[in-house]
């Protein structure tokens, strides 16, 4: 299956959807957005990554910032913070770059606020960027890096079959929710405290509504 450009979703939606489906829908379907200190700091970090020189050439490395990518197979488009192209040694596989001799290893790097996370929000977003680059450059990208601003360190991320399947399955759900225009109810959790949309989402009210729906279902079953 392939998507037309008018069906494309943003790569950044992956992170929101995995973090919380309701947050994703409020942002990308209802166009709701509130700033807090976490979103503001994250915006500054990404702006700094994109505002540096667009191209940087070293001996055997080409660095491109703010590279636009897309995939017809996944139905997404977006922008990579940094992509490093490293010249391949003899016998290594890589991508062909227009205007540059030889083959080049492709290494996507995503800048993130804070520290490493225990969920797959960041890794899925980075993997999706790599899958777009693979489609565009007809190459295979085995791994990339997440750079966390708080710890100032790169974390190597391997693009496993399981992670690639997570990206595909999540994007399929995103496309389905988007076509239906559905804002889902979710179970509130600890993650609600760090969400900038808690005042819009009203997680406590969501919990009460879920309880009401439960009792309504119970009454329906007893009536039948």
C-alpha positions in Angstrom: 0.0 0.0 0.0 1.2 3.5 -0.8 -0.2 6.9 0.3 -0.7 10.1 -1.7 0.9 13.3 -0.4 -2.4 14.7 0.8 -2.7 11.6 3.1 0.8 12.1 4.7 1.0 12.4 8.5 4.0 14.1 10.3 6.7 11.8 11.7 6.5 13.7 15.0 3.0 12.3 15.4 4.5 8.9 16.3 6.0 10.3 19.5 2.7 11.9 20.6 0.6 8.8 19.7 2.9 6.3 21.6 3.0 8.7 24.6 -0.8 9.1 24.7 -3.4 8.6 21.9 -5.6 11.3 23.4 -2.8 13.8 23.4 -2.0 13.0 19.8 -5.7 13.5 18.8 -6.0 16.8 20.7 -2.9 18.2 19.0 -3.2 16.8 15.4 -6.9 16.5 15.0 -8.3 19.3 17.3 -5.3 21.6 16.8 -5.0 22.1 20.6 -1.6 23.1 22.0 -0.3 24.5 25.3 3.3 25.3 26.2 5.0 24.3 29.4 8.6 24.4 30.4 9.3 21.0 28.8 7.8 21.8 25.4 9.5 25.2 25.4 12.9 23.8 26.2 12.5 21.1 23.6 11.6 23.7 21.0 14.8 25.6 21.7 16.9 22.5 21.4 15.4 21.6 18.0 15.7 25.2 16.8 19.4 25.3 17.7 19.9 22.0 15.8 18.3 23.3 12.7 19.7 26.9 12.8 23.3 25.8 12.5 24.9 25.6 9.0 22.8 23.5 6.8 25.8 21.6 5.3 29.1 20.8 7.0 31.8 18.9 5.2 34.6 17.2 7.0 37.3 14.8 5.6 35.1 11.7 5.2 31.8 13.0 6.7 29.0 15.1 5.4 26.6 16.6 8.0 23.2 17.9 6.9 20.8 19.6 9.3 17.1 20.0 8.9 16.9 17.4 6.1 13.3 16.9 4.8 12.3 13.3 4.3 9.1 11.4 3.3 7.8 7.9 2.6 5.0 6.9 0.3 4.9 3.4 1.8 4.5 4.8 5.4 2.5 7.9 4.4 4.7 10.3 6.4 6.8 13.3 6.0 9.0 15.3 8.4 12.4 16.8 9.1 15.6 15.1 10.5 17.5 17.1 13.1 20.9 15.8 11.8 21.9 13.2 9.2 25.6 12.2 9.1 26.9 10.7 5.9 30.2 8.8 6.5 32.2 7.6 3.5 32.2 3.8 3.3 35.3 1.8 3.4 36.0 -0.5 0.5 33.5 -3.4 0.4 31.0 -1.7 2.7 27.4 -1.1 1.6 26.0 2.4 1.6 24.0 5.0 -0.3 24.9 6.9 -3.5 24.9 10.7 -3.0 24.5 13.0 -6.0 27.7 15.0 -6.5 29.8 12.8 -4.2 32.0 9.9 -5.1 31.7 6.5 -3.6 29.2 5.0 -1.1 28.1 6.6 2.2 26.8 5.2 5.4 23.6 7.1 6.5 23.3 7.9 10.3 20.2 9.8 11.5 20.5 11.7 14.8 17.6 13.1 16.7 18.0 15.7 19.5 15.9 15.3 22.6 15.2 17.3 25.7 15.8 15.5 29.1 17.1 12.0 29.6 16.6 8.6 28.1 13.0 7.4 28.3 11.7 3.9 29.2 9.0 3.9 26.5 9.5 3.8 22.7 8.4 7.3 21.8 11.9 8.6 20.8 13.2 5.4 19.3 10.2 4.9 17.1 10.5 8.5 15.8 14.1 8.0 14.9 13.5 4.6 13.3 10.8 6.2 11.1 13.2 8.8 9.9 15.6 6.0 9.0 12.9 4.1 7.1 12.1 7.3 5.1 15.8 7.7 4.3 16.1 4.1 3.2 13.2 4.5 0.8 14.6 7.8 -0.6 18.2 6.6 -0.9 17.7 2.9 -1.7 19.9 1.8 1.1 19.8 0.0 4.5 20.3 1.9 7.7 21.0 -0.4 10.7 21.2 2.1 13.5 21.1 5.8 14.5 21.6 8.0 17.5 19.4 9.8 20.0 21.2 12.8 21.6 19.8 13.8 25.0 20.4 17.4 26.0 20.4 16.9 29.8 23.1 14.1 29.8 24.9 15.4 26.7 25.4 11.9 25.3 24.5 9.9 22.2 22.5 6.7 22.7 23.0 4.2 19.9 19.6 2.8 18.7 19.5 -0.3 16.6 16.6 -0.5 14.1 15.4 -4.0 14.8 12.6 -5.8 13.1 10.5 -5.4 16.2 11.1 -1.6 16.2 10.4 -1.3 12.5 7.1 -3.3 13.0 6.1 -0.9 15.8 6.6 2.0 13.5 4.5 0.4 10.7 1.7 -0.7 13.1 1.5 2.6 14.9 1.4 4.6 11.7 -1.4 2.4 10.4 -3.4 3.2 13.5 -2.6 6.9 13.2 -3.9 6.9 9.6 -7.1 5.0 10.7 -7.8 7.4 13.6 -7.1 10.4 11.3 -9.6 9.2 8.7 -12.3 8.7 11.4 -11.5 12.0 13.1 -11.7 10.2 16.4 -10.5 11.7 19.7 -10.1 8.6 22.0 -10.6 8.3 25.7 -7.6 7.0 27.6 -6.8 5.8 31.1 -5.1 8.6 33.0 -1.6 7.8 34.3 1.6 9.3 35.8 2.4 10.7 32.3 -0.5 13.1 32.6 1.5 15.2 35.1 4.1 16.1 32.4 1.6 16.7 29.6 1.1 20.3 28.5 -2.5 19.6 27.5 -3.7 18.3 30.9 -5.9 21.5 31.3 -7.5 20.7 27.9 -7.7 16.9 28.3 -9.0 17.0 31.9 -7.7 13.5 32.8 -9.6 13.4 36.1 -12.9 14.0 34.2 -11.9 11.3 31.7 -11.5 8.8 34.6 -15.0 9.7 35.9 -16.5 9.3 32.4 -14.9 5.9 32.1 -16.5 4.8 35.4 -19.9 6.1 34.3 -19.6 4.2 31.0 -18.6 1.0 32.9 -21.8 1.2 35.1 -23.9 1.9 32.1 -22.6 -1.2 30.4 -23.2 -3.2 33.5 -26.9 -2.0 33.7 -27.4 -2.8 30.0 -26.1 -6.4 30.6 -28.4 -6.8 33.6 -31.4 -5.5 31.7 -30.9 -8.1 29.0 
